[in-house]
Amino acid sequence: MKKIKIIAIYGSPRRNGNTATLLQRAVEGARVSGAEVEEIVLRDLKMSPCLEIYGCKNAGECRLKDDFQKARDQVLAADGLMLASPVFFYTVSAHTKIFMDRFQSLWVKKYWIDATRKGQSNSSRKGLFIAAGATKGKKLFDGILLSLRYFFDVIDMQLWKALLYRGLDFEGDVLKFPQYLDEAYEAGRRFAIAIQSEIDQ
Ligand SMILES: Cc1cc2nc3c(=O)[nH]c(=O)nc-3n(C[C@H](O)[C@H](O)[C@H](O)COP(=O)(O)O)c2cc1C
């Protein structure tokens, strides 16, 4: 049986913030289910924002050379992606957004160069998304979920589950909610099982 590979991406500038703590639990759960999990902390990477020069327009390869290429290859080689970001001004953190924007080079490859039709890809790769915000507004995650839908489309992933937590602000707030931590662990565990069972079919 092939061991499945999952990439876990920490998108918060806080190393031990709410989303990082939740993602760590999800990683533990996935490992218990037998997945090989590689972790990437975006704040540790040197990554320019997309400069919109479209150096990618002929080959779909980003012309800016930095830590993006290695992280991109890890994402593309994985069976699943676990991504965690805080809500910043109703969207993802800047670190997460920079990372997502650099995938525009893949969007160019997919839709301009390869002329893929929308909905044509039927990849079984899956994504688990975790977000936390301080307030409790109904629309708190609307912006993020829209961005995420188009990002996942580019990397040929289906959003398997989104764990969205309101009312978490200060570092450590999430520790007051053990049920959230248990839910993240369980989601990671089931995520790996879901990927494994699809691959084994
Ligand atoms: C720059 C910035 C923007 C933020 N914008 C929002 C926001 O729009 N809505 C909200 O509910 N919380 C907002 N917050 C609060 C964070 O989402 C919240 O503290 C979250 O728990 C942080 O997660 P982390 O510890 O994983 O970084 C913002 C915080 C910062 C620093």
The ligand as a MOL file (V3000), in Angstrom:
LIG
                    3D

  0  0  0     0  0            999 V3000
M  V30 BEGIN CTAB
M  V30 COUNTS 31 33 0 0 0
M  V30 BEGIN ATOM
M  V30 1 C -3.8850 42.3430 10.1480 0
M  V30 2 C -5.0200 41.6780 10.8670 0
M  V30 3 C -6.2710 41.6970 10.2910 0
M  V30 4 C -7.3360 41.0430 10.9190 0
M  V30 5 N -8.5720 41.0620 10.3170 0
M  V30 6 C -9.6050 40.4230 10.9140 0
M  V30 7 C -10.9040 40.4390 10.3100 0
M  V30 8 O -11.1320 40.9960 9.2430 0
M  V30 9 N -11.9090 39.7930 10.9490 0
M  V30 10 C -11.7080 39.1300 12.1370 0
M  V30 11 O -12.6540 38.5480 12.6810 0
M  V30 12 N -10.4760 39.0770 12.7140 0
M  V30 13 C -9.4230 39.6990 12.1320 0
M  V30 14 N -8.1780 39.6620 12.7120 0
M  V30 15 C -7.9640 38.8220 13.9270 0
M  V30 16 C -7.3950 37.4260 13.5850 0
M  V30 17 O -8.1400 36.8020 12.5660 0
M  V30 18 C -7.4560 36.5230 14.8290 0
M  V30 19 O -6.6770 37.1130 15.8450 0
M  V30 20 C -6.9980 35.1040 14.5730 0
M  V30 21 O -7.3440 34.2840 15.6690 0
M  V30 22 C -5.4990 35.0190 14.3490 0
M  V30 23 O -5.1430 33.6930 14.0440 0
M  V30 24 P -3.6290 33.1910 14.2520 0
M  V30 25 O -3.3890 33.2170 15.7340 0
M  V30 26 O -3.6100 31.8390 13.6750 0
M  V30 27 O -2.7650 34.1600 13.5130 0
M  V30 28 C -7.1200 40.3480 12.1440 0
M  V30 29 C -5.8390 40.3620 12.7260 0
M  V30 30 C -4.8070 41.0120 12.0970 0
M  V30 31 C -3.4400 40.9980 12.7470 0
M  V30 END ATOM
M  V30 BEGIN BOND
M  V30 1 1 1 2
M  V30 2 1 2 3
M  V30 3 2 2 30
M  V30 4 2 3 4
M  V30 5 1 4 5
M  V30 6 1 4 28
M  V30 7 2 5 6
M  V30 8 1 6 7
M  V30 9 1 6 13
M  V30 10 2 7 8
M  V30 11 1 7 9
M  V30 12 1 9 10
M  V30 13 2 10 11
M  V30 14 1 10 12
M  V30 15 2 12 13
M  V30 16 1 13 14
M  V30 17 1 14 15
M  V30 18 1 14 28
M  V30 19 1 15 16
M  V30 20 1 16 17
M  V30 21 1 16 18
M  V30 22 1 18 19
M  V30 23 1 18 20
M  V30 24 1 20 21
M  V30 25 1 20 22
M  V30 26 1 22 23
M  V30 27 1 23 24
M  V30 28 2 24 25
M  V30 29 1 24 26
M  V30 30 1 24 27
M  V30 31 2 28 29
M  V30 32 1 29 30
M  V30 33 1 30 31
M  V30 END BOND
M  V30 END CTAB
M  END
